[in-house]
Amino acid sequence: MPLIDLIVNADFENVYSFAPAEGEFRYYLRLKCTSCGDEPEDFVYVDPGNIEEVPGGRGQANFTRKCKNCSKSANLTVMAGGEVLASQPDSVLATFDCRGCEPCDWRPQGEEAWACFANTVEGDPDDPKDPEPGTAYAVTFEEGEWCGYDEATEQSLMISNLQCSFATSKRSGGELTGKLSRIHAHKTG
């Protein structure tokens, strides 16, 4: 049962971090079958709050399906969620327990499904003492980008150039179970 990390990089302008917003949330993933290597072009959604029985009575998962090519069963469970920090390239956004499948792409979809913290001060985003999280804003990504305006600091906000990769997690399942980070954001518009 390999644990797979969703690793995200982005360009930030006056943004401290972003993460899933509070409430219902789905990860949109493209999954590859580990049995036959089939990589369908369609994206599926994985809801951490959804619990399905794994076929054959082998436990529960957040997502189950059968490969259309080889008919092998696959399932995926969200083990933990995190946030993408401007000061930390290669931030782990989520960790998945994958059986019979592995994620090969991710998209940040959903109306105000994401939230970001604006920086409270201007400065070097690589200096952990300089920017601090300020006001939280609801985020809807369009083509991998979002922009807004923080009235408190009178600065434009931007998240762009989202890139993802997947890697075998260095963490164990026991230390991850049930750790899903969420941000309470101010709704805009």
PyMOL CGO cylinders between C-alpha atoms (Angstrom):
from pymol import cmd
from pymol.cgo import CYLINDER

trace = [
    CYLINDER, 0.00, 0.00, 0.00, 2.14, 2.87, -1.24, 0.3, 1, 1, 1, 1, 1, 1,
    CYLINDER, 2.14, 2.87, -1.24, 1.45, 6.32, 0.11, 0.3, 1, 1, 1, 1, 1, 1,
    CYLINDER, 1.45, 6.32, 0.11, 1.74, 8.95, -2.62, 0.3, 1, 1, 1, 1, 1, 1,
    CYLINDER, 1.74, 8.95, -2.62, 2.30, 12.67, -1.98, 0.3, 1, 1, 1, 1, 1, 1,
    CYLINDER, 2.30, 12.67, -1.98, 0.76, 15.34, -4.20, 0.3, 1, 1, 1, 1, 1, 1,
    CYLINDER, 0.76, 15.34, -4.20, 3.54, 17.93, -4.42, 0.3, 1, 1, 1, 1, 1, 1,
    CYLINDER, 3.54, 17.93, -4.42, 2.63, 21.43, -5.62, 0.3, 1, 1, 1, 1, 1, 1,
    CYLINDER, 2.63, 21.43, -5.62, 4.69, 24.43, -6.69, 0.3, 1, 1, 1, 1, 1, 1,
    CYLINDER, 4.69, 24.43, -6.69, 3.33, 27.84, -7.66, 0.3, 1, 1, 1, 1, 1, 1,
    CYLINDER, 3.33, 27.84, -7.66, 4.31, 31.45, -8.18, 0.3, 1, 1, 1, 1, 1, 1,
    CYLINDER, 4.31, 31.45, -8.18, 2.94, 33.73, -5.46, 0.3, 1, 1, 1, 1, 1, 1,
    CYLINDER, 2.94, 33.73, -5.46, 2.43, 37.49, -5.30, 0.3, 1, 1, 1, 1, 1, 1,
    CYLINDER, 2.43, 37.49, -5.30, 1.74, 38.76, -1.76, 0.3, 1, 1, 1, 1, 1, 1,
    CYLINDER, 1.74, 38.76, -1.76, 0.25, 35.38, -0.82, 0.3, 1, 1, 1, 1, 1, 1,
    CYLINDER, 0.25, 35.38, -0.82, 1.46, 33.42, 2.19, 0.3, 1, 1, 1, 1, 1, 1,
    CYLINDER, 1.46, 33.42, 2.19, -0.19, 30.05, 1.39, 0.3, 1, 1, 1, 1, 1, 1,
    CYLINDER, -0.19, 30.05, 1.39, -3.20, 28.26, -0.08, 0.3, 1, 1, 1, 1, 1, 1,
    CYLINDER, -3.20, 28.26, -0.08, -5.08, 25.11, 0.91, 0.3, 1, 1, 1, 1, 1, 1,
    CYLINDER, -5.08, 25.11, 0.91, -8.51, 23.53, 0.61, 0.3, 1, 1, 1, 1, 1, 1,
    CYLINDER, -8.51, 23.53, 0.61, -11.24, 25.73, 2.08, 0.3, 1, 1, 1, 1, 1, 1,
    CYLINDER, -11.24, 25.73, 2.08, -13.41, 24.58, 4.97, 0.3, 1, 1, 1, 1, 1, 1,
    CYLINDER, -13.41, 24.58, 4.97, -16.44, 22.49, 4.10, 0.3, 1, 1, 1, 1, 1, 1,
    CYLINDER, -16.44, 22.49, 4.10, -16.99, 19.97, 1.34, 0.3, 1, 1, 1, 1, 1, 1,
    CYLINDER, -16.99, 19.97, 1.34, -13.96, 19.48, -0.84, 0.3, 1, 1, 1, 1, 1, 1,
    CYLINDER, -13.96, 19.48, -0.84, -12.83, 17.22, -3.69, 0.3, 1, 1, 1, 1, 1, 1,
    CYLINDER, -12.83, 17.22, -3.69, -9.43, 16.46, -5.19, 0.3, 1, 1, 1, 1, 1, 1,
    CYLINDER, -9.43, 16.46, -5.19, -9.65, 16.19, -9.01, 0.3, 1, 1, 1, 1, 1, 1,
    CYLINDER, -9.65, 16.19, -9.01, -7.16, 13.58, -10.16, 0.3, 1, 1, 1, 1, 1, 1,
    CYLINDER, -7.16, 13.58, -10.16, -6.27, 11.61, -13.26, 0.3, 1, 1, 1, 1, 1, 1,
    CYLINDER, -6.27, 11.61, -13.26, -5.44, 8.04, -12.26, 0.3, 1, 1, 1, 1, 1, 1,
    CYLINDER, -5.44, 8.04, -12.26, -3.24, 5.42, -13.90, 0.3, 1, 1, 1, 1, 1, 1,
    CYLINDER, -3.24, 5.42, -13.90, -3.92, 1.68, -13.49, 0.3, 1, 1, 1, 1, 1, 1,
    CYLINDER, -3.92, 1.68, -13.49, -0.86, 0.04, -11.90, 0.3, 1, 1, 1, 1, 1, 1,
    CYLINDER, -0.86, 0.04, -11.90, -1.83, -3.37, -13.33, 0.3, 1, 1, 1, 1, 1, 1,
    CYLINDER, -1.83, -3.37, -13.33, -1.96, -2.58, -17.06, 0.3, 1, 1, 1, 1, 1, 1,
    CYLINDER, -1.96, -2.58, -17.06, -0.58, 0.98, -17.19, 0.3, 1, 1, 1, 1, 1, 1,
    CYLINDER, -0.58, 0.98, -17.19, -3.75, 2.45, -18.75, 0.3, 1, 1, 1, 1, 1, 1,
    CYLINDER, -3.75, 2.45, -18.75, -3.96, 6.24, -18.26, 0.3, 1, 1, 1, 1, 1, 1,
    CYLINDER, -3.96, 6.24, -18.26, -7.47, 7.46, -19.10, 0.3, 1, 1, 1, 1, 1, 1,
    CYLINDER, -7.47, 7.46, -19.10, -7.71, 11.13, -20.05, 0.3, 1, 1, 1, 1, 1, 1,
    CYLINDER, -7.71, 11.13, -20.05, -10.68, 11.74, -17.74, 0.3, 1, 1, 1, 1, 1, 1,
    CYLINDER, -10.68, 11.74, -17.74, -10.32, 13.28, -14.30, 0.3, 1, 1, 1, 1, 1, 1,
    CYLINDER, -10.32, 13.28, -14.30, -12.18, 11.77, -11.35, 0.3, 1, 1, 1, 1, 1, 1,
    CYLINDER, -12.18, 11.77, -11.35, -13.00, 13.42, -8.07, 0.3, 1, 1, 1, 1, 1, 1,
    CYLINDER, -13.00, 13.42, -8.07, -11.99, 12.05, -4.70, 0.3, 1, 1, 1, 1, 1, 1,
    CYLINDER, -11.99, 12.05, -4.70, -13.99, 13.34, -1.75, 0.3, 1, 1, 1, 1, 1, 1,
    CYLINDER, -13.99, 13.34, -1.75, -12.26, 12.83, 1.64, 0.3, 1, 1, 1, 1, 1, 1,
    CYLINDER, -12.26, 12.83, 1.64, -15.71, 12.77, 3.27, 0.3, 1, 1, 1, 1, 1, 1,
    CYLINDER, -15.71, 12.77, 3.27, -17.00, 9.99, 1.00, 0.3, 1, 1, 1, 1, 1, 1,
    CYLINDER, -17.00, 9.99, 1.00, -16.64, 6.45, 2.36, 0.3, 1, 1, 1, 1, 1, 1,
    CYLINDER, -16.64, 6.45, 2.36, -17.14, 3.49, 0.01, 0.3, 1, 1, 1, 1, 1, 1,
    CYLINDER, -17.14, 3.49, 0.01, -16.80, -0.23, 0.68, 0.3, 1, 1, 1, 1, 1, 1,
    CYLINDER, -16.80, -0.23, 0.68, -13.90, -1.74, -1.23, 0.3, 1, 1, 1, 1, 1, 1,
    CYLINDER, -13.90, -1.74, -1.23, -15.14, -4.59, -3.48, 0.3, 1, 1, 1, 1, 1, 1,
    CYLINDER, -15.14, -4.59, -3.48, -14.45, -7.98, -1.94, 0.3, 1, 1, 1, 1, 1, 1,
    CYLINDER, -14.45, -7.98, -1.94, -14.95, -6.75, 1.62, 0.3, 1, 1, 1, 1, 1, 1,
    CYLINDER, -14.95, -6.75, 1.62, -11.38, -5.46, 2.00, 0.3, 1, 1, 1, 1, 1, 1,
    CYLINDER, -11.38, -5.46, 2.00, -12.11, -2.30, 3.95, 0.3, 1, 1, 1, 1, 1, 1,
    CYLINDER, -12.11, -2.30, 3.95, -13.16, 1.20, 2.96, 0.3, 1, 1, 1, 1, 1, 1,
    CYLINDER, -13.16, 1.20, 2.96, -11.80, 3.94, 0.71, 0.3, 1, 1, 1, 1, 1, 1,
    CYLINDER, -11.80, 3.94, 0.71, -12.72, 7.44, -0.46, 0.3, 1, 1, 1, 1, 1, 1,
    CYLINDER, -12.72, 7.44, -0.46, -12.77, 6.33, -4.12, 0.3, 1, 1, 1, 1, 1, 1,
    CYLINDER, -12.77, 6.33, -4.12, -13.13, 2.95, -5.85, 0.3, 1, 1, 1, 1, 1, 1,
    CYLINDER, -13.13, 2.95, -5.85, -13.27, 1.93, -9.49, 0.3, 1, 1, 1, 1, 1, 1,
    CYLINDER, -13.27, 1.93, -9.49, -12.53, -0.86, -11.91, 0.3, 1, 1, 1, 1, 1, 1,
    CYLINDER, -12.53, -0.86, -11.91, -10.07, -0.33, -14.77, 0.3, 1, 1, 1, 1, 1, 1,
    CYLINDER, -10.07, -0.33, -14.77, -11.95, -0.20, -18.09, 0.3, 1, 1, 1, 1, 1, 1,
    CYLINDER, -11.95, -0.20, -18.09, -8.98, -1.83, -19.83, 0.3, 1, 1, 1, 1, 1, 1,
    CYLINDER, -8.98, -1.83, -19.83, -8.04, -4.79, -17.55, 0.3, 1, 1, 1, 1, 1, 1,
    CYLINDER, -8.04, -4.79, -17.55, -11.01, -4.86, -15.10, 0.3, 1, 1, 1, 1, 1, 1,
    CYLINDER, -11.01, -4.86, -15.10, -8.74, -4.81, -12.03, 0.3, 1, 1, 1, 1, 1, 1,
    CYLINDER, -8.74, -4.81, -12.03, -10.13, -3.06, -8.96, 0.3, 1, 1, 1, 1, 1, 1,
    CYLINDER, -10.13, -3.06, -8.96, -8.45, 0.07, -7.61, 0.3, 1, 1, 1, 1, 1, 1,
    CYLINDER, -8.45, 0.07, -7.61, -9.10, 2.34, -4.66, 0.3, 1, 1, 1, 1, 1, 1,
    CYLINDER, -9.10, 2.34, -4.66, -7.70, 5.52, -3.18, 0.3, 1, 1, 1, 1, 1, 1,
    CYLINDER, -7.70, 5.52, -3.18, -7.97, 7.06, 0.30, 0.3, 1, 1, 1, 1, 1, 1,
    CYLINDER, -7.97, 7.06, 0.30, -6.99, 10.60, 1.30, 0.3, 1, 1, 1, 1, 1, 1,
    CYLINDER, -6.99, 10.60, 1.30, -4.69, 10.12, 4.28, 0.3, 1, 1, 1, 1, 1, 1,
    CYLINDER, -4.69, 10.12, 4.28, -3.76, 13.76, 4.94, 0.3, 1, 1, 1, 1, 1, 1,
    CYLINDER, -3.76, 13.76, 4.94, -4.06, 17.23, 3.48, 0.3, 1, 1, 1, 1, 1, 1,
    CYLINDER, -4.06, 17.23, 3.48, -1.79, 20.21, 3.85, 0.3, 1, 1, 1, 1, 1, 1,
    CYLINDER, -1.79, 20.21, 3.85, -1.16, 23.64, 2.42, 0.3, 1, 1, 1, 1, 1, 1,
    CYLINDER, -1.16, 23.64, 2.42, 1.11, 25.09, -0.25, 0.3, 1, 1, 1, 1, 1, 1,
    CYLINDER, 1.11, 25.09, -0.25, 3.45, 27.67, 1.31, 0.3, 1, 1, 1, 1, 1, 1,
    CYLINDER, 3.45, 27.67, 1.31, 5.06, 30.46, -0.69, 0.3, 1, 1, 1, 1, 1, 1,
    CYLINDER, 5.06, 30.46, -0.69, 8.20, 30.00, 1.42, 0.3, 1, 1, 1, 1, 1, 1,
    CYLINDER, 8.20, 30.00, 1.42, 8.38, 26.24, 0.82, 0.3, 1, 1, 1, 1, 1, 1,
    CYLINDER, 8.38, 26.24, 0.82, 8.83, 24.97, -2.74, 0.3, 1, 1, 1, 1, 1, 1,
    CYLINDER, 8.83, 24.97, -2.74, 7.57, 21.43, -3.26, 0.3, 1, 1, 1, 1, 1, 1,
    CYLINDER, 7.57, 21.43, -3.26, 4.84, 21.66, -0.61, 0.3, 1, 1, 1, 1, 1, 1,
    CYLINDER, 4.84, 21.66, -0.61, 2.89, 18.45, 0.06, 0.3, 1, 1, 1, 1, 1, 1,
    CYLINDER, 2.89, 18.45, 0.06, -0.76, 19.32, -0.54, 0.3, 1, 1, 1, 1, 1, 1,
    CYLINDER, -0.76, 19.32, -0.54, -2.12, 15.82, 0.11, 0.3, 1, 1, 1, 1, 1, 1,
    CYLINDER, -2.12, 15.82, 0.11, -1.08, 12.24, 0.77, 0.3, 1, 1, 1, 1, 1, 1,
    CYLINDER, -1.08, 12.24, 0.77, -3.03, 9.35, -0.76, 0.3, 1, 1, 1, 1, 1, 1,
    CYLINDER, -3.03, 9.35, -0.76, -3.11, 5.63, 0.03, 0.3, 1, 1, 1, 1, 1, 1,
    CYLINDER, -3.11, 5.63, 0.03, -3.27, 4.11, -3.46, 0.3, 1, 1, 1, 1, 1, 1,
    CYLINDER, -3.27, 4.11, -3.46, -4.09, 0.48, -4.25, 0.3, 1, 1, 1, 1, 1, 1,
    CYLINDER, -4.09, 0.48, -4.25, -4.20, -0.61, -7.88, 0.3, 1, 1, 1, 1, 1, 1,
    CYLINDER, -4.20, -0.61, -7.88, -3.86, 2.96, -9.13, 0.3, 1, 1, 1, 1, 1, 1,
    CYLINDER, -3.86, 2.96, -9.13, -1.60, 5.96, -8.88, 0.3, 1, 1, 1, 1, 1, 1,
    CYLINDER, -1.60, 5.96, -8.88, -2.34, 9.63, -9.54, 0.3, 1, 1, 1, 1, 1, 1,
    CYLINDER, -2.34, 9.63, -9.54, -0.68, 11.13, -12.61, 0.3, 1, 1, 1, 1, 1, 1,
    CYLINDER, -0.68, 11.13, -12.61, -2.27, 14.60, -12.76, 0.3, 1, 1, 1, 1, 1, 1,
    CYLINDER, -2.27, 14.60, -12.76, -4.21, 17.03, -10.54, 0.3, 1, 1, 1, 1, 1, 1,
    CYLINDER, -4.21, 17.03, -10.54, -6.37, 20.09, -11.14, 0.3, 1, 1, 1, 1, 1, 1,
    CYLINDER, -6.37, 20.09, -11.14, -7.49, 22.66, -8.56, 0.3, 1, 1, 1, 1, 1, 1,
    CYLINDER, -7.49, 22.66, -8.56, -11.20, 22.75, -9.40, 0.3, 1, 1, 1, 1, 1, 1,
    CYLINDER, -11.20, 22.75, -9.40, -14.27, 23.89, -7.53, 0.3, 1, 1, 1, 1, 1, 1,
    CYLINDER, -14.27, 23.89, -7.53, -16.06, 27.20, -6.94, 0.3, 1, 1, 1, 1, 1, 1,
    CYLINDER, -16.06, 27.20, -6.94, -14.38, 28.80, -3.89, 0.3, 1, 1, 1, 1, 1, 1,
    CYLINDER, -14.38, 28.80, -3.89, -13.09, 25.33, -2.96, 0.3, 1, 1, 1, 1, 1, 1,
    CYLINDER, -13.09, 25.33, -2.96, -9.69, 26.80, -2.13, 0.3, 1, 1, 1, 1, 1, 1,
    CYLINDER, -9.69, 26.80, -2.13, -8.55, 29.51, 0.25, 0.3, 1, 1, 1, 1, 1, 1,
    CYLINDER, -8.55, 29.51, 0.25, -5.40, 31.57, 0.57, 0.3, 1, 1, 1, 1, 1, 1,
    CYLINDER, -5.40, 31.57, 0.57, -3.81, 33.76, 3.19, 0.3, 1, 1, 1, 1, 1, 1,
    CYLINDER, -3.81, 33.76, 3.19, -2.51, 37.15, 2.11, 0.3, 1, 1, 1, 1, 1, 1,
    CYLINDER, -2.51, 37.15, 2.11, 0.84, 38.31, 3.51, 0.3, 1, 1, 1, 1, 1, 1,
    CYLINDER, 0.84, 38.31, 3.51, 0.52, 40.83, 6.34, 0.3, 1, 1, 1, 1, 1, 1,
    CYLINDER, 0.52, 40.83, 6.34, 3.76, 42.63, 5.48, 0.3, 1, 1, 1, 1, 1, 1,
    CYLINDER, 3.76, 42.63, 5.48, 5.82, 43.25, 2.39, 0.3, 1, 1, 1, 1, 1, 1,
    CYLINDER, 5.82, 43.25, 2.39, 9.09, 41.44, 2.31, 0.3, 1, 1, 1, 1, 1, 1,
    CYLINDER, 9.09, 41.44, 2.31, 11.08, 38.44, 1.27, 0.3, 1, 1, 1, 1, 1, 1,
    CYLINDER, 11.08, 38.44, 1.27, 8.75, 35.40, 1.00, 0.3, 1, 1, 1, 1, 1, 1,
    CYLINDER, 8.75, 35.40, 1.00, 11.77, 33.13, 1.51, 0.3, 1, 1, 1, 1, 1, 1,
    CYLINDER, 11.77, 33.13, 1.51, 12.38, 34.58, 4.99, 0.3, 1, 1, 1, 1, 1, 1,
    CYLINDER, 12.38, 34.58, 4.99, 10.05, 32.72, 7.39, 0.3, 1, 1, 1, 1, 1, 1,
    CYLINDER, 10.05, 32.72, 7.39, 10.20, 35.65, 9.86, 0.3, 1, 1, 1, 1, 1, 1,
    CYLINDER, 10.20, 35.65, 9.86, 9.13, 38.22, 7.28, 0.3, 1, 1, 1, 1, 1, 1,
    CYLINDER, 9.13, 38.22, 7.28, 5.70, 37.47, 5.79, 0.3, 1, 1, 1, 1, 1, 1,
    CYLINDER, 5.70, 37.47, 5.79, 3.00, 36.20, 8.11, 0.3, 1, 1, 1, 1, 1, 1,
    CYLINDER, 3.00, 36.20, 8.11, -0.47, 34.95, 7.26, 0.3, 1, 1, 1, 1, 1, 1,
    CYLINDER, -0.47, 34.95, 7.26, -3.03, 37.72, 7.09, 0.3, 1, 1, 1, 1, 1, 1,
    CYLINDER, -3.03, 37.72, 7.09, -6.60, 37.74, 5.84, 0.3, 1, 1, 1, 1, 1, 1,
    CYLINDER, -6.60, 37.74, 5.84, -7.94, 34.51, 4.31, 0.3, 1, 1, 1, 1, 1, 1,
    CYLINDER, -7.94, 34.51, 4.31, -9.71, 34.72, 0.93, 0.3, 1, 1, 1, 1, 1, 1,
    CYLINDER, -9.71, 34.72, 0.93, -11.89, 32.26, -0.97, 0.3, 1, 1, 1, 1, 1, 1,
    CYLINDER, -11.89, 32.26, -0.97, -10.21, 31.16, -4.20, 0.3, 1, 1, 1, 1, 1, 1,
    CYLINDER, -10.21, 31.16, -4.20, -11.56, 29.79, -7.48, 0.3, 1, 1, 1, 1, 1, 1,
    CYLINDER, -11.56, 29.79, -7.48, -8.76, 28.85, -9.85, 0.3, 1, 1, 1, 1, 1, 1,
    CYLINDER, -8.76, 28.85, -9.85, -9.28, 29.49, -13.55, 0.3, 1, 1, 1, 1, 1, 1,
    CYLINDER, -9.28, 29.49, -13.55, -6.81, 27.75, -15.84, 0.3, 1, 1, 1, 1, 1, 1,
    CYLINDER, -6.81, 27.75, -15.84, -4.47, 27.27, -12.88, 0.3, 1, 1, 1, 1, 1, 1,
    CYLINDER, -4.47, 27.27, -12.88, -4.43, 30.93, -11.81, 0.3, 1, 1, 1, 1, 1, 1,
    CYLINDER, -4.43, 30.93, -11.81, -6.16, 33.22, -9.32, 0.3, 1, 1, 1, 1, 1, 1,
    CYLINDER, -6.16, 33.22, -9.32, -5.85, 36.90, -8.57, 0.3, 1, 1, 1, 1, 1, 1,
    CYLINDER, -5.85, 36.90, -8.57, -7.44, 39.16, -5.99, 0.3, 1, 1, 1, 1, 1, 1,
    CYLINDER, -7.44, 39.16, -5.99, -6.86, 42.28, -3.93, 0.3, 1, 1, 1, 1, 1, 1,
    CYLINDER, -6.86, 42.28, -3.93, -6.15, 42.61, -0.20, 0.3, 1, 1, 1, 1, 1, 1,
    CYLINDER, -6.15, 42.61, -0.20, -7.66, 45.85, 1.08, 0.3, 1, 1, 1, 1, 1, 1,
    CYLINDER, -7.66, 45.85, 1.08, -5.87, 45.54, 4.44, 0.3, 1, 1, 1, 1, 1, 1,
    CYLINDER, -5.87, 45.54, 4.44, -2.43, 45.77, 2.83, 0.3, 1, 1, 1, 1, 1, 1,
    CYLINDER, -2.43, 45.77, 2.83, -3.58, 47.50, -0.39, 0.3, 1, 1, 1, 1, 1, 1,
    CYLINDER, -3.58, 47.50, -0.39, -1.77, 44.89, -2.47, 0.3, 1, 1, 1, 1, 1, 1,
    CYLINDER, -1.77, 44.89, -2.47, -2.72, 42.72, -5.41, 0.3, 1, 1, 1, 1, 1, 1,
    CYLINDER, -2.72, 42.72, -5.41, -2.72, 38.98, -4.74, 0.3, 1, 1, 1, 1, 1, 1,
    CYLINDER, -2.72, 38.98, -4.74, -1.86, 36.27, -7.24, 0.3, 1, 1, 1, 1, 1, 1,
    CYLINDER, -1.86, 36.27, -7.24, -1.28, 32.53, -7.43, 0.3, 1, 1, 1, 1, 1, 1,
    CYLINDER, -1.28, 32.53, -7.43, -0.09, 31.35, -10.84, 0.3, 1, 1, 1, 1, 1, 1,
    CYLINDER, -0.09, 31.35, -10.84, 1.99, 28.77, -12.67, 0.3, 1, 1, 1, 1, 1, 1,
    CYLINDER, 1.99, 28.77, -12.67, 0.62, 25.86, -10.63, 0.3, 1, 1, 1, 1, 1, 1,
    CYLINDER, 0.62, 25.86, -10.63, 2.64, 22.70, -11.18, 0.3, 1, 1, 1, 1, 1, 1,
    CYLINDER, 2.64, 22.70, -11.18, 2.21, 19.30, -9.59, 0.3, 1, 1, 1, 1, 1, 1,
    CYLINDER, 2.21, 19.30, -9.59, 4.17, 16.10, -9.25, 0.3, 1, 1, 1, 1, 1, 1,
    CYLINDER, 4.17, 16.10, -9.25, 3.70, 12.87, -7.33, 0.3, 1, 1, 1, 1, 1, 1,
    CYLINDER, 3.70, 12.87, -7.33, 6.23, 10.98, -5.22, 0.3, 1, 1, 1, 1, 1, 1,
    CYLINDER, 6.23, 10.98, -5.22, 6.26, 8.09, -2.80, 0.3, 1, 1, 1, 1, 1, 1,
    CYLINDER, 6.26, 8.09, -2.80, 5.64, 9.57, 0.64, 0.3, 1, 1, 1, 1, 1, 1,
    CYLINDER, 5.64, 9.57, 0.64, 8.36, 9.47, 3.26, 0.3, 1, 1, 1, 1, 1, 1,
    CYLINDER, 8.36, 9.47, 3.26, 5.73, 9.51, 6.02, 0.3, 1, 1, 1, 1, 1, 1,
    CYLINDER, 5.73, 9.51, 6.02, 3.93, 6.51, 7.50, 0.3, 1, 1, 1, 1, 1, 1,
    CYLINDER, 3.93, 6.51, 7.50, 0.17, 5.96, 7.43, 0.3, 1, 1, 1, 1, 1, 1,
    CYLINDER, 0.17, 5.96, 7.43, -0.09, 6.04, 11.23, 0.3, 1, 1, 1, 1, 1, 1,
    CYLINDER, -0.09, 6.04, 11.23, 1.16, 9.61, 11.49, 0.3, 1, 1, 1, 1, 1, 1,
    CYLINDER, 1.16, 9.61, 11.49, -1.16, 10.84, 8.72, 0.3, 1, 1, 1, 1, 1, 1,
    CYLINDER, -1.16, 10.84, 8.72, -4.62, 9.44, 9.41, 0.3, 1, 1, 1, 1, 1, 1,
    CYLINDER, -4.62, 9.44, 9.41, -7.28, 12.13, 9.63, 0.3, 1, 1, 1, 1, 1, 1,
    CYLINDER, -7.28, 12.13, 9.63, -5.02, 15.19, 9.24, 0.3, 1, 1, 1, 1, 1, 1,
    CYLINDER, -5.02, 15.19, 9.24, -6.85, 17.33, 6.71, 0.3, 1, 1, 1, 1, 1, 1,
    CYLINDER, -6.85, 17.33, 6.71, -5.94, 21.03, 6.79, 0.3, 1, 1, 1, 1, 1, 1,
    CYLINDER, -5.94, 21.03, 6.79, -8.65, 23.54, 5.94, 0.3, 1, 1, 1, 1, 1, 1,
    CYLINDER, -8.65, 23.54, 5.94, -8.71, 27.35, 5.85, 0.3, 1, 1, 1, 1, 1, 1,
    CYLINDER, -8.71, 27.35, 5.85, -11.75, 29.43, 6.79, 0.3, 1, 1, 1, 1, 1, 1,
    CYLINDER, -11.75, 29.43, 6.79, -11.93, 32.10, 4.10, 0.3, 1, 1, 1, 1, 1, 1,
    CYLINDER, -11.93, 32.10, 4.10, -13.81, 35.33, 3.51, 0.3, 1, 1, 1, 1, 1, 1,
    CYLINDER, -13.81, 35.33, 3.51, -16.15, 34.89, 0.56, 0.3, 1, 1, 1, 1, 1, 1,
    CYLINDER, -16.15, 34.89, 0.56, -15.59, 37.42, -2.20, 0.3, 1, 1, 1, 1, 1, 1,
    CYLINDER, -15.59, 37.42, -2.20, -18.03, 39.00, -4.58, 0.3, 1, 1, 1, 1, 1, 1,
]
cmd.load_cgo(trace, "trace")
